[in-house]
Amino acid sequence: MTTPALLPLSGRRLPPLNLGASAFPHHRATLRLSEKFILLLILSAFITLCFGAFFFLPDSSKHKRFDLGLEDVLIPHVDTSKGGKNLGGFLIHGQGHDEHRHREEEERLRNKIRADHEKALEEAKEKLKKSRDEIQAEIQTEKNKVVQELKKKDSKPLPPVPLPNLIGINSGEPADPDIREKRNKIKEMMKHAWDNYRQYGWGHNELKPIARKGHSTNIFGNSQMGATIVDALDTLYIMGLHDEFREGQEWIDKNLDFSVNSEVSVFEVNIRFIGGLLAAYYLSGQEVFKIKAVQLAGKLLPAFNTPTGIPWAMVNLKSGVGRNWGWASAGSSILAEFGTLHMEFVHLSYLTGDPVYYNKVMHIRKLLQKMDRPNGLYPNYLNPRTGRWGQHHTSVGGLGDSFYEYLLKAWLMSDKMDMEARKMYDDAIEAIEKHLIRKSNGGLTFIGEWKNGHLERKMGHLTCFAGGMFALGADGSRDDKAGHYLQLGAEIAHTCHESYDRTTLKLGPEAFKFDGGVEAVAVRQNEKYYILRPEVIETYWYMWRFTHDPKYRQWGWEATQAIDKYCRVSGGFSGVKDVYSSSPTYDDVQQSFFLAETLKYLYLLFSNDDLLPLDNWVFNTEAHPLPVLHLANTTLSGNPAYR
Ligand code: DMJ
């Protein structure tokens, strides 16, 4: 049965509804939404018409109902004995009136259906009249809406937690004009480093200041994650470079995406990105940093899926597949890498109320506590499959360094409540002092490296951070040896200063020896470089805070001038390949830690102590300040992470 209402009312025929892949072969995916929309439109027109047509179908039941109704009304007036005809007039009259009403009703319905149908067809035709660009624009808008919705879902505000004491975040202006001038000079250097990165490397991980383009290394994976932006944020903030801070925040908000098929170093991403984001959050209060830190942390968690729970060194942010560095002893994970997660992960649990992060790092700690340690020393390598040590190599420099630092800082960050961490630190430092720390013939205290029962009399630039660590750990040390540890810190600071002072450029080499008449000097050509590292300046700053001996500011200023003279180029700052050469060549890399650490520690060295006071802030190993979680002013005891 056909109904006239189903035929097109206008003479124009609809063009074929081919908006799919064959219509726009390049936009197969993007047309799907529009196609669905049109089909839906036509379907709804069809349903409307069918619904309307329903009233015109010769439906006997309906007619019967009408008849019955009429009969019901007419029965009292029908004199059957006289035959219907006599009453026919009455009947005809009654039927005629009703038929008229009926016809009117039908007409009204038909008009309505016609109007609806025309409207639906007009809309469909309008849609089809749109150009490809217009359709694409509509689709893009729809897509954006979906993305925004997803984003909103992803960035749901985290449960509010009481913030720890956030004091001393924008003060520290020195009264002495000379010190103020020096501090301003350091701020100017920061601006030079940032502005050039902004101009030539924006969004890349680091900058090549001579080639004037972006730079990256495998620690950041293969995607542009803006490492310099994230690492530099808190330095910008404390220096009062707020426009630059906002630029960085905007980039992070719009571009920092962790759903990338990229294999990154768990350690580096933790200390630079999570540490940097958390510090930026605490300093500025901007939620975006906290949200990004939590998102990123979620991407690192699969790295812990190993038979022992000791994480892989690297993880693919998209697939979650982890593995270790090819060069590491017997497939091992590295002590300084899996042992440098604690501070950030405790803060993540604190801010989210989710104990998962805390549990991961506590599991590592418990496992280490149970293991035998040769001579009380922690080897640098641990196999995450077997839970056994790899090569017996112990270092307070590369591969070991920040593990010890984080034991001490876990205790400090817990408002000195985490006694387990303090004990592990004290035990480790005692073993280090006994087996690794020596005095050279010339009276320089140095920290060597333990390799299979043998002490290598060589110290790395990285090891120089330990001077600051000893000073920081002096208060609260076992047997009240605070004076001893402060003295040890001062001796290491002195040795490291010598390693700078004995070079042509007055910048320290990567590693230096205490052997065969050589003291605090690099011997091998491939250990003579300086890559803008912070550790020596970091120790000067801690020593300054604890002693206020002016020599630390003097040494810090020497380093500032040397960096400005030999590492500054018009496109930023570069490392140098040989600190003993009067005509050094550049390595053409502006490391992100130069902005995060080196310039920050210099700035703090020339600021008053009320800028980021050490009673309230603990610096992670990338110099990102995280607040002490005082039990008194937080809900730590009620936080599931701490139960
Ligand atoms: C920084 O990334 C961190 O300080 C890390 O702990 C080791 N060293 C580099 C800078 O030298």
Residues whose N, C-alpha, C, O or C-beta is under 5 A from the ligand:
A	BS01	DMJ	S402 R533 P534 F593 T621 E622
